[in-house]
């Protein structure tokens, strides 16, 4: 098919009209039309000047190699002698100085004098940056609009131009071009007309899919076949470089840092990640990049300056990084260090009262870069740094439902050549297993060697897994010496008291231990040990005491900031209600269901090895869970756990409270003097079933005969009354 070209200015009518209005305003003597490279400044001004009543003198300064020749070139076009522009006289004249970037500084010196000498002269310039003159009026040309979102079915102006450009090159090339990929290419190039025209050439040569892949990866696009276009319009790189030949290394690197990140736009974040001792220099370079139309800036709701990188500039930066592997590596290394600093700040915000909202905002913005940095460190073989970053960002992985994937990454590092890295991975995985209730896994993973913290966690894992002798065997290991910090000594002492807690201790001892745990300064230590104390009290058959401890965890400020601890406490509350008996089946079922669905929502691993724990909460197969359904989110579940009915101590201390509903019915009929056959007839069950229930009743009440059962039931009824 033959080629044909139709010059077109798409979706620019309003901007053309605005430029005409500004030129008609006699108060405006100097109008500078700015915008990113390739946005169509020259075409816009040409269209605005078409049919102008004034005399129009156009001068293209793109090819002026020596800035000092600007005066002579302008004078020649205005009809002056030598290097002095002629006085246009009474005739109104518009001097159009196109492509002023290379001579912007020279023009800034010359134009004030020219305007003073020629009162009927109006100057309009096109440049990517302002000239910096007091009387200068600025008009910014924006890229063409792109689609608002996937649901926008009307072709955007940018996509329309791309399709039109493809058709002018090779009409049949658009027959297989889908609207979706057209919009994707337009969005990647941010609606910059010149970039869209270059992409159109690529589409006709290599197809739309490969063109999009090249843009995203930073590979250069094929140059256009035309011999009548300026060299600066041949490629994306030529287009950008033409106007930034004097950009210094710091400004260029700053541009590359911002381009390498999908989210690096906030001034404070730029300074946090990159500044170090160069804070003032970076602020200055950011202003320069904005002035050169390489960045756009605005003020966000929080008062921070924010920056946006146009798609053409990002494509140029990607090409620079693609072509220079060493430079790209240096940019990634610097960013990895900066992201590590940001991760530390996010972790600190999560630990700070009232800091969760700010931390989540940072996480939402920076999540892609956080993941990319971990992957970069792993690919570079910097495993220790990668594991450290994973540990710091634990809350991020949980919040983003990425804990199972992160655990699989760490599991893959267990065979690392460096034993220290493998040990760090084991201890981190063991810590997560312990806090999520997977006690057998924690026992397998944790190692006491060389790490007092891991030794403490292993002792606690043995205690939780129902292996008290092994837990007590580690007590000598976890006791710190006198030189240890007070926090370490107190933490070890509290853990030892928890492991040694048994029936010989009084309620005062248990309350004192609870208060000591609650006074621990570290939030994670505090919540973990309180939850372990609650489970210990459940095993001791005192659900009312356990419930109060679990509720203390839920009363912690911002309990949802640690979903693992909150879910463990909710699970403990559910088991306490189950252990308390059928009278509390509603809160037991409701909290069990909530715990089940919240674990699914947060992708938290399910507890394992809980056969020794009384009052086990419901699982996926429990009909109560499926009946209640996913009705409680984490915050609502916490609120319900704190307001559900209390468990009275007196009733719970009675052995009768341990009986099931059917066992209690059998026991009460025994107390009334009924025989097994009479009870079977009354309840509509087999006589052997009555015998089995009665055996369970006698075991739970520690009664050697039916008479003793009757006495215990009668006494319990009198106390309750």
N, C-alpha and C positions, 0 to 999 in steps of 0.2 A: 504494500500500500504506500502511496506517496505521502510525504509529510506536508503539513501546512501549519501556519502559525497565525493566530489571531490575537493581537495585543488586547489585553483586557485588564481592567482595574475592578476587582471584585470586592463588594461590600465596603466600599470606601466613600460612598456618597456623602455621608454626614461629615466625615473628616475633611473632604475636599471643600465642602461648604463652609466649615469652620475656618479653614486657612484663608479662604476668600474674604470672610468677614473680618479676620484680623488684618489682612492687607488693606482692606478698605478703611480701617480705623486710622485716621491721620495722626493719632497720638503715638502710634507704633512705628518707629523708624527702623528698628532692627528685629527681625523675626528669625529665630533659629529653630528649625525643625529637627528634632532629635529622635533617636530610637536605635534599637539594636541593629547591627549589621544585617543587611538583606531584608529589612522590614518593608522597604518600598518608599523611602523618603523622597527620592528623586522623582519617581513616577507620580507621587501624590502632589508635589509642588508643580510639576509639569501640567497636571490636570487642572490644578487651581489657577494657574496663569493662562491657561488656554482661553483666548478671547478677552483677555484683560484690556481695558481701555487705555491703560498707561503703556508707555514704551517699555519693553522688556529686553534687558540685556543679560544673557546667560553666559556664565563662565564656569567651565569644568576645571576644578583645581586638582583633580586626582593625579594628573600627570606632571604637575609642577615639581620637579625634582629638587629645586633649591628654594627654600622658603623666602629668601631675600628677593626673589623675582616676582613675588606676589603683587607688589605695587605696580611693576611694569606691565604685567599681564592684564591687570584690571584696568590700568590707564589706557592700554591699547584697545581694549574692547569698548571702553567708554568714549574713545576718540580723543584722548589727551595727547600731549606732546611729551616725548621722553618718558620720564617716570612719574609725571604729574597728571592725574586724571582730569579730564576736561570738566568744566562746570556745565552740568546739563541744562542750565538756564531755567526758563519758566516751565518747560515741559516736564510733567511728572514722570519719573522713571523708576522702574523696579529693577534692581541689580540682583540677579539670582546667582549666588556663589554656591556651586554644587560640590559635594565631596570635599569638605574643608578640613577633614581630620589631620592630614599631614602638615598643614600650615596653620593650624588653629591658633598657636601662640603668636605667629606673625600677624594674623588677621586681628587678633585682640589689640595689637599695638596700632594697626593702620586704620581700622574702621572708625574710631571716634573722630579722628581728624577729617576723614572723608565725609562723614555725616555732617560735621560742623561746616564744611566748605560748601556742601550741596544741600540746601534746605528742601529741595523738591525730590530728593532721592530717598527711596526706601530700599533697604537691603534685606533679602531673605537668604538664609544659608541652610545647608543640610550638613549635619555633622552628628557623630555618635556622642559627642560631649558638648556641653555648653562652652561658650567662649569666655564666660566669666565677666561680662560687662554689665555695668549698672543699668543701662537703658535697654538691655536685651530682653525680649519677650520669648519665652520658650513654649514650644508646642511639641508634645511627645506623640509619635506614631506608634500605636500598639499593634502587636501581631493580630492576624485574623483570629476570630473566635473559633474555638474547638468545641466538640460535643460536650454537653454538660455531664453526661453519664451514659451508661450502657442502654438505658431506657429511652434516650432521646432518638427518635426515629427520623427527624428532619435532618438532612445533611448539613453539617456545619459549613460556614464560609471557607474554612481552611480545607476541609475535605472536598468542597466544590472546586476550589482552585487546583488542588492536586489532580482531581479527575479531569478537569479541563486541560491541564498541562499535559497529561498522559495522552489524551485524545489528539492534541495538536501534534504530538510526536508520532503516534502510531495508533490510529483510531481503533483497530480491533483489539488492542491491548486491554481495553476496559471491559471487554465482554466477560472475562473471568474474574474481574476485580470485585470483591464483595464490599458492601458498605462498611462492615465491621473493620476490616483490615485497612481500608482507606482512612477511617477515623483514628485507628491506632497509629498509623504513620504520621498523620497530621498532629496527633497529640504528642508523639515523641519529639517532633520538630517544633512544637509549641506554636504552630500556625504562622511561622515566618515564611513569607512568600518565596524568597530566593531559595531557601532550604527545600521548600515543597517542589519547586521547579527542578532542583537537582535530584530530588528523590524520584520525580516523574521520569527523568532520564534513566535512572537505575531500574525502575520498575519495567520499563520497556526492554531492558537488556537482560536482567537476571530474575525478574519476577518480584511480586509484592512481598512474599514471605521472606525471601533471601534479603531483600532490601531492608525490611524491618529488622531482621536479625543483625545485619551489618550496622545499622544505626545504633542498636542497643549494645553491641559488643565493642563499638569504637573503630571498626574497620572503615576505611575510606570508601566513598561511593564512586562509581565510574564517572569521569568528567564528561561534560556535555560535548556533543560533536560540533558545535557551532564555532566558526572562526571569527565571527563579528561581535563577540562579547568580550568585555575586559577580562584580563587574566585574574583579577581579584574576585571574579564571579565564577571561576572554574570549579572550585571545590569549597567545601565548608571551611577547611583550614585556611585557604587563601583569603576567603572573605573576612574571617576574624583577624588574621594576622596583619592584614593590610592596615588596620587602624590601631595596632598595639605594638608596633615595632619598638617603642621606647618604654614598654612596661617592664619594671624591674623584676628580679627573681623572686622576691618575697611576695609581690602581688600575684605573680603567675602561680606560685606554689599555693597561695591562699585560694586562688580560683580553682585549682585542681583538687584541693582538699574538699571544697564545697561541692564540686562536681562528683567526687567519688562517693559522696553520701547522699542518700535520698531525702534526708531530713535536716541536714545542717543548715538552718536558716536563721536561728535566733542569735543575736549578737552576743548575749551572755554565754550561750553554748559554744559559739565559735571561740570566744576567749578562754573558756574553761578547757576546751579540747586542745587548742593550738598555741595559746599565747606564751605561757611561761614568763620569761622576762621581756617579751616583745609586745606587751599589751598595747601600748600607745602606737607602735608602728603598725600593728594589725588594724586598729581602728582607722588610722590614716589611710591604709591601703584599701580597706573596705569602701571608704568614701570615694576613693579614686576609681574603684571598679564600678561603683554606681554611676559616677559622672561619665564614665566611658560607655555606659549602656551595656556593660557586661553583667551587671546585677541590677535588680529592681528592689526598692526598699519601701517599707511602710511601717507604721507603728501599730503593734498588736494591742489587744485589750489589756494585757498586763503592763503596758507602757514600754516594753522592750522594742528595739528596732528589729525588724525581721527582714530577711532577704529572700529573693526568689531568683533562680537562675533560668534565663530563657532557654528553650530547648535547643536552639542553634548553638549557643555557647556550651551547653552541656555536651552536645555531639562533638564539638571541637575539642573539648577537654578529654573526652573519651578517646578520641583519635590520638591525642598527644600521649596519653597513658598507654594506649595499645602499641604505639610505635617505639616507646622508650621503656623497656621492662625494668631497668634499674630505677628510673624515676618513679614508675608506678609502685615498685616495691618500697621505696622510701616513703611515699605518700601513705601506703597501707600500714607501714610500721609506725609512723607518727600517729596515724589515726587510732591504731590499736592501743597505744599508750594513752591517748586522750580518752578513748572509750572506757579504758580501765578506770581512769579518774572519775568518769561519769558514773560508772557502775558503783563505785564506792560512795558517791554522793546519793545515788538512788537507795542503796542499802542503809545509809545513815538516815535518810528521810523516813524510810519505813520503820526504823527503830525509834524515831523521834515522835513524841505525842503530837497529834495533829498533822503529821507530815505525810500521811498515806496518800491523800488526794494529790499533792504535788508530785509524789513519787510515781503514782500511776499515770499522771499526765506525761512525765518524762518517759516512762516506759512505753506508753502508747506511741509517742513520737519516735523514739529511738530503737524500737524493737528490731527492725530490719538490720540496723547497723550493729546492734549487740550480737545478733546471731552471726552476721558476716564476720565480725571480729573473732569470735570463738572459732569459726571455721578457718579463718586465716591463720590463727595461732596453731591450730592442729595441723594444717597443711605445711606450715613452716617448721614443724617439729618442736615448737616451743610448748611442750606438753604441760610443764609445771605452771606456766602462765595461763594456759587454757583452763586447767583444772581450778586454779585460783579464781579466775573470772567466773567460771561456772558456779563455784561455791558462793561467791559474792552475790550473784544474781539468782540465788535460789528462789526468792519470792517472785521474780519475773517469770521463771519457768512454770511455777505453780499457777500464777495469775493467767498465764497464756496457755494453760493446759498442755504444757510441753514436758512435764516431769518424766513420763515414760520414755520419751525420745531421749531426753538428757541422760537418764539412767542407762539407756542402751549405749550411748556414746561413752560413758564412763566404764561400762562393762567391757567395751571393746579395748579400753586402755589397760585393763588388768594384766594383760600380757606384755606391757611395755618393757622395753629393755632396761629402762631406769627403774630400779626397785623402789626408789623414793616416790616416783610418780605413781607406781602401782599401789603403794601403801596409801598415798593420799586418796586415790580413787576408792580403795576398799573402805577406808574410814568414812569418806563422804557418803558412799552408798549404804554403809552400815548405819550411819546416823539417820539417813532418810528412812531406812527400813525400821529402825527402832521407833522413830516418831510417828510412823504410819501404822504401827501395830503388827509389823511382820517380824516377830521376835526370833523365830528360828533362823531367818535370813540374816538378821543382825548379828546373831551369835556366830554364824559362819563367816561373816565378812569382817567384823571388827577384830583388831589385833592389839593386845596391850603393849606390844614392844615399842619402846622409845617415845610414846605419846601418852602422857597422863590423862589427857582428855579422852582418848580412845579407850584407855583402861577403865575409866569411870563409866563410859557408855557400855562397854562389854559387861561390866559387873551389873549394870542396870538391866541389860538385855537378858542375862542369866536369871535375874530376879523376876523379870516379867515373863520369861519363858517357863517358869515353874521349876527352876533348878537352883534352889536356895543354897545348897552346899557349894556349888561352883561360884555363886555370887559371893558368899562369905569367904571363899578361898582367895578371892582377889582383894580383900580388904587391905591386906598389908601392902599390896601394890599401889593402891590408890591413895594411901596416906602420904601427904607431902611432908617434906622435912621442914624444920623451923625457918629455913631461909625462904620458903615459898611465900608468895603474896597472900595477904589475908583473905582475898576472895577465893583463892585456890584451897586454902585450908578450910574455910567455911563450907565450900561446896563439897569437899571430900567428907567432912564431918556429917553434913546433912544426908548425903548418900549412904553413909555407913549406918546412920540411925534408921533410915528407911529400910535397908536390907535386913537389919536386925529386929525390926518391928514384928511383934507376935502377940499372942493372946495374953501374955504376962504383963503387957503394958496397959496402963490405965488410960481413961479418956483424956485426962490432963496431959499425959505423955503424947498422945496423938495430936491434941490441939497445939501443944508446944512445937511439935515437929512441923505441923502445918504452918504455923506462924513463922518459923525459921525459914521454911521454903519460900513463903510469900515475901520475905524480906530480902531475898537474893537480888542483886542489882541487875543481872542479865535476864532479859525477858525470856529468852529461849530456855535457859536453865530453869527459870521459875515455872514456866508453863509445863515443861516436860516433867519435872519432878512432882508438881501438884497432880498432874494426870496419873503418874505412876503411883502416888499415894492413894488416889481415889480407887485405882484398880486393886491395890493391896487391901483396902478396906472392903471392897467387894468380896475378895477371896476370904476375908475374915467373917463374912456373913453379916455385915453391918451396912446395908444399902443406904440407910438414912444419913449416916456419916459420910459415905462415899458421895452421895448426891450433893451434899453441901460443898465438898471439895471440888467436884466437877463444876458446880455453879460458880465457885470462886474463879475458876479459869475463864468462864464465860463473862464474868464481870470485869475482866481486865479491860482497860481502855482500848478501844478499837480491836475487839477480838477477831474480827474478820480479816485483819491484816496478816494473821497466821492461820490460813485455812486448815493446815494439818493439825495444829493444836486444837482449834475450835471443833473440828470434826471428831477428834479423839474424845473431847469432853462431852460432846453431844451423844456419842456412842456410849460413853460411860453413864450418862443420865438415863439412856434407854435401858441399859442393863440393870441399873439400880431399880428402876420401876418394875422390870420383869422379875427381879429377885424378890421384890416386895409382895408379889402375889397378884392374883386375878383382879383384885379391886383396882389395880393401877394399869390395866391392860390398854386403856385408851392412850395415855401419854407414852406408854412403852411402845405401842405400835406406831404412833405418830412420829416419835423421835427416831425410831428405827427406820421408818420409811424415808424421813428427811435425810438421815445420815447416808442411807443407800444412794439416794438420788444426787446428793451433793458430791459424793465421791465420784459418781459418773460425770457430773458436770465439770468438776475440776480435774478429771482424769487422774485421781489419786488411787494408788494401788489399794486393793482390799486387804484387810488384816488376815494373817495366817497363824496357825498354831494356837487356837484359842480354846481347845478342848478343856483345859483346866480352869477356865474362867467361868464362874457361875453367871447366870442371867445373860447368856450370849444374845446379842442383838440380832434382829432379823436380817436375813440375806435376800438375794435376788429371788429365791424360790419361795419365800414366805408369802402366803396369801395376803397377810396384812399389808405388806409393802405394795403389792400390786393393787390392792383395794384402795389404799390411801392415795397412791400415785405421787407424781412430782409436784407437790403443792407448796413446799416450803423452800425458799432460797436460803442462803447461808444466814443473812441478817434476820430473816423471819424465824428461822429455826432457833437461832440464839435467843431471840426475844421469847419464843415459846418455851425454850428450855429453862429460862429464868422465871417464868410465870406459871409453869405447870404446878400441879398440887404438891405440897410438901409431903414428906414421909414422916409420920409421927414416930418418935423414938420408942414410946412404950409399946405400941402395937407391934412394931417391928422386932422388938427384943423378945416378944413372945414366940415360943416354938410353934405355936399354932399358925403363925403367919407364914410358915414355910410350906404349909399344905396347899395342894392344888384345890381347885373348886370342888371336884368330885371327891377327893380325899376328905375334905372338910365336911361334905354332906354325909359320907359314911361314918365319920367320927361322931358327928352330932347324933345320928340315929343310934349308934352304939351307946352313947350317953343316955339316950331315952330308954335303953333296955331292950332294944330289938335284937333278934337273932339274925344270923347271916341270911337265912332264907327270907325272913320278913323284910330285911333291907333290900334284897334282890327284887322282891315283889314290888316294894315301894318305888324303887328307882328304875324298874324295868330293865334290869341287867342280869347277867348270869350269876349264879351263886359263887362260882370260882372267881369271877371278876371282883366280887365283894371281898373274897379272901385275899386276893392279891392287893387290893387297895388297903385293906386293913393291915397287912404286913408292912406296907410302906408308911402308913400312919404310925405304927408302933416304933418303926425305925427312926423316923423323924422326931417323934416326941420322946424317944428313949423310954418307952413304956413296956414292961415285960408282960402285961396282960390287958385284957379288955377292960377290967376294972380300973386300972391305972389310966387308960385312955379316957374313960368316962370322967374320972376325977379331974384330969388336966383340962378337958373341954369345959367342964362345969366351972372350974376356977377362972378360966379365961373369960367365960361369958359374964361372970360376976364382976371381974375387973373392968371389962369393957362397959358394962352397964353403969 
